[in-house]
Amino acid sequence: MDYNYEPYQPPYSPAPSTLPPAPTRTPPPNSFAPPNPSTAIFNAVVQNNVGLLSSILNKTSFDLNNLRNRDGKTPLMVAASENCFDVVRFLTNIQTVKLDLQDNDGESALYQAASNNSIESVEILISAGAYVESGNKENITPLIIAAYNGNATVCAILLDQGHANVNQKDSSNKTALTLAAYEGHSEVVKVLLARGANVNMTDQFGWTPMMLAAYANRVEACQILLMHNADRQVATSNGKTAAVLARDAGYFHIADMIENFGADPLRSPYGMSQNSYNSNAPPSHQVNYDNAPRHRHVPPQNISITDNNLYSDPYSVRGHMMPLERRDTRRVALQAKNAERRRSEYLNLNANKVGPRAGELRTAPHVKQDMRPRDDGSPWVIFSLIITGCCCNPCLSSIGKMKDPNIRQAWREKVALCFIILCISGFMGFLTFGLSTLACQKKVPLYPQDILRLYGPQVPGQKVHIIRGKLYNTGVYFLSGSHRPIAPLSDADLAPIITPLFGSEIKDFFPPNYKGLGCQSVPKNTICQQGDPRYHCHTSLASQKQLENLFMNLFVGFTWTNITDGDSKLFVYNGDVYDLTQYLDPQNSDYWLGDGNTTQWLRTLVGRDATKDIVRSPNSTQLAKCFEHFKVGQIDGTTIGCFATNLILIVMTVIFTGITLIKFVSAMTFDWFLSRQLGKISKKPKRDDAISHILLLVTCYSEGVESMRTTLDSLAGTDYSDRHKLLFVIADGDITGSDNDKSTPQICIDLLETQFPDAAEPEPMSYIAIGDGMKQHNMAKVYTGYYNVGNHHVPMCLIIKCGTEEERKGPKAGNRGKRDSQLILMTWLSHVYFNDRLSPLEFDLFQKVRGLTGVTPDKYDMVLMVDADTLVKPDSVSFMVAAMERDPKVMGLCGETKIANKTASWVSMIQVFEYYISHHLGKSFESIFGGVTCLPGCFCMYRIKAPKYDGSSVPILCNPDIVEMYSSNTVETLHQKNLLLLGEDRYLTTLMLRTFPKRKMIYVPKAICKTVVPDEFNVLLSQRRRWINSTIHNLMELILVPQLCGIFCCSMQFVIFLELVGTVVLPSSLLFMIYLGIVAAQGQNVLLPLLFIAATYFLQAFLIVFTSHKPTYILWMMVFIFAMPVWNFLLPLYAFWHFDDFSWGATRKIAGVDNGHGDGGGNVFDPNSIPMKRWNEWMLENKTKELPVYSPSSIPGYNNNDNNFGPPSPGMTMGKNEYNEYSGRPMGPRNLGGPRY
């Protein structure tokens, strides 16, 4: 079959002509208008014009330390990075200029001068006193960055003049020598070693400079290190030395040099004979990385395809930093994230292998484990064992049928999580109800006028007295013989004096222990001294103890009106009321507390709270110890415990209500003002090349023909340009739905109008999939053609995962899950973007998409992801693309999902308002500051790459960090399984926010789709189990991202924390509401919680009125409220107890046996079994296969004696210098990087 397309170069490869100069970081001033002073300053700096700069500074009052450009650079930093040393010298002589300020990336002026080899600026800054150890955010110092960039002179200046620490490490424990050796900067290596660099220093992965140099094919660097006694026996954690690593990388000449260095003086300086080196080593084609551009979108030029490239490190393309979100195009970074770890994993996979033989291709292994494996000694594992200590492994294995230790551990972690949720629920219940009961044990006061009415002498059966403000049942004490008068009197003689005192104060009968109180003075006791045999005092400890047993837990209460307006001379101290009426009576002669000054001071206390005055005076505090004598009761008011409890409840209510109000106001603001601008489509016509190319990804599993046709019709029928959209359908295995008579892949094929009707059936192509063991090897077929609906003729690419030949004999062949389907696209886009190695499926997909659409895959900017049961409104795609194009910072967005089967059953009816409020309240609130925490997989759009102002781009969805983490293959812990096996869509959103916290995730309400929701309760139960569990675990991930922004006074992390707590306490919150209703009906004061609940639901009702203008949604809200036991109790409880259930349950039913898609058996998968090559290597191989075979005698001009001439390619004139004698394959002209097709 013939494709009609233009010749293709790998994405972002340079044109044959020379590249245009990089744009300057400071644009030239407008010739028609004078620049503003700040711009003029930066213009003068980059022009190295000291006179102009001085003139501007004399006319302005700028603080040069606070004057920054968009990258946070001061004029000194810009001058240092541009090596404008005259300006650097001028600025360093200004005393107010700070030398060690840092820009947005933590880089100082000295760092930037060292990075850009600005020798003069480095010397000036060091002499001016700049700090040489100032590191950036990754602790990369000027010496380290200078060594990495090969600036040997700068390194010498930093060490000799600045006295920099030659062994300083960055955040990954790499030193300057480590990075110089890895990059092959031999002169830098010599400078560092001559100044005491540690030749055997290891980084955080245990790699020495020798190991990195050997693995990167840096021959001269290895030789220098060996001459400086580098230890050749040091091994990595998996026991590999530098020589073994060199062999694993295919550099046998370096391995021989290391092993034989110094053993034979007749050998060459490289450790082996020259003949041996020439005959065994790969061709020595070296890429001058020092002079090559550092950005991945401009790869090194003039690279020919030799076996050296084939043997090179599969991750070498990741060794240079991807495009950065900043203007400084010359900035470099040390290593792409995870590169060292990925190399280590590759070596682990090939621990028992010998280096590749001649003619073999090294393959890039799939990342098997990007998430941290479970540590059996971690605190979490130990905690789960403690919680489930009563359940031993034999019991779980025999009784619980949990034979697999991973299943047992998942069960233990589930129980531990349920225990934590129970503790959190209990704590919330304690704060709501128990704290007030415990801390606010309020004693009911009895006012003096009520005591005589209740306990006076006329009340029959009452025998109560008052002693210093407390009520005691002392009638029993007096009448039972405990206060026996002196003989000949009997107990009967006590009645005339005791009975009239019922309900009155009798403190003189029971005086306090003045000595025990610390009171130095003792008053006169008239009862004890009057000589009546019926009166005497009880001062013994036994009497006091017996008295406390008679306490009725009641006290005499006084109001503040009694204190201020009464006839008695009362005052308050520490909440107690004291009566000085008798003491301050002019008729009193016993002023036992002190002299006249003391008495006068006591008069000042009357009628108020004297606590503050008494506490402030040490003498008064000593005197206050005697106040117990005057105590008559307590002030009736809120106690400290009650006040603290009420304060906590008020603060909680204010916080929750405040956040609810903020959400409401934000949602209203978003709906009235912001949403109208989102997705606003420009009315100006666009050029064809200005329209964004988009992918419409549809993942299907067991859907029937109606579901597939509905979705594809709606996508193809959208009003977006047919030429700029590509339907990308992926069928997840050979699956037949329970109600279908055809398999889903066959249904998709029937809906496709093939591009070449007479073409043969596509061959299955291999790729590395998500799975265990041999399940990692999967195969798929690629169909291309068109989908026709109405007047739309849309290109469509169909990928059917069919499994390996052995797998096709069983059920569900090729099934690996939705995440694997998404990763087929994401990994392919990432490999294309970085010109990385492609699997057979990816290369086949590349060629067919290119032939179908006429554009290469790197032209696609966005991908819309929908499920196969979704109906998309015609204008939705245009709105979503317009929102992306309007703000390049937007990396993902979603539209509103509505329910198509609202009235199918009561199960679907209770979901209508839940879908509505989750978008118009939850997502609107999150979208106002660009942090939507969940883009639903049924209808969302991601940006593949983001444009930059200088014409380059930043990888977003195709970012290797995103792809690698999302493709984590070994998922061991309960947390990881809930993230990746149940909520992959939400986890992808979490990864995007965690990787790009400064970019935006938004909600576009104009984009609308409809979907079919579960209408059976068991299906809803299974779906919500997955959603609730994945929500909890994703919120646990997001709460650890500190860079998330907030709104008003709300931290986004705090909002996420409250959302997490609110999710886990849903069942208990329903019980709390029921309890509040019961106690409110009984007349108790629970006003604050009821106000919060009322505010929550009334605000939602107001939101409906002000946003949807559809009163019917109020009825749907009432349906939702009646279904609260289902939403807040049944579904969360079921989900919590099934934390360890990672199946999809009843959500998708298929015909036959459903045995999952993750069991790959016990076989170990060898990733080298799947060839991985770059695009030009695949093309070269395919062209080579098409060449006819000639015998030497049939070739004109063939000379049997010419050993340097190989079999020529027909139609191509070749000489010795154009033939690769090592590979035996014809080569294209070296200056073009490969054959021209």
Secondary structure, DSSP 4 states (H G I P E B T S, - for coil): ----------TTPPPSSPPPPPPPSSPPPPTTSPPPHHHHHHHHHHTT-HHHHHHHHHH----TTT---TTS--HHHHHHHTT-HHHHHHHHTSTT--SS---TTS--HHHHHHHTT-HHHHHHHHHHT--TT---TT---HHHHHHHTT-HHHHHHHHHTS---TT---TTS--HHHHHHHHT-HHHHHHHHHTT--TT---TTS--HHHHHHHTT-HHHHHHHHHTT--TT---TTS--HHHHHHHTT-HHHHHHHHHTTT-TTS-TTSS-HHHHHHHSPP-----TTTS-SSTTSPPSS----HHHHHS-TTGGGSSPPPPSSS-TT---S--TTHHHHHHHHHHHTTTPPPPPTT-----------SPPP-TTSHHHHHHHHHTTTS-HHHHHHTS---SHHHHHHHHHHHHHHHHHHHHHHHHHIIIIIHHHHH--PPPEE-HHHHHHHHSTTSTT---EEETTEEE-THHHIIIIITPPSTT--GGGGHHHHGGGTTSB-GGGS---HHHHT-S-----HHHHS--TT-----SHHHHHHHHHTEEEEEEEE-HHHHHHSSS-EEEETTEEEE-TTTT-TT----TT-SHHHHHHHHHHTTSB-HHHHHH-HHHHHHHTTGGGGEEEEE-S--HHHHHHHHHHHHHHHHHHHHHHHHHHHHHHIIIIITTTTTPPP-SPPPGGGSPEEEEEEEESS--HHHHHHHHHHHHTSSS-GGGEEEEEEE-SS--BTT-SS-HHHHHHHH-EESSTTSPPPPPEEEE-SSSGGGGEEEEEEEEEEEEETTEEEEEEEEEE---TTGGGSSSTT---HHHHHHHHHHHHHHHHTT--B-HHHHHHHHHHHHHHSS-GGGEEEEEEEETTEEE-TTHHHHHHHHHHH-TTEEEEEEEEEES-TTSSHHHHTTHHHHHHIIIIIIHHHHTTTB-S---TTEEEEESEEE-TTS-EEESTT-HHHHHHHT-----SHHHHIIIII-HHHHHHHHHHHH-TTSEEEEEEEEEEEEPPP-SHHHHHHHHHHHHHHHHHHHHHHTT-TT---BTTB-HHHHHHHHHHHHHTHHHHHHHHHHHHHHHHTT---HHHHHHHHHHHHHHHHHIIIII--THHHHHHHHHHHTHHIIIIIHHHHHHHTTT--S-TTSS-BSS----S----SPPP-GGGS--B-HHHHHHHHHHHHSPP--GGGSTT--TT-TT--PPPTT----GGGEETTTTEE---GGGTS---
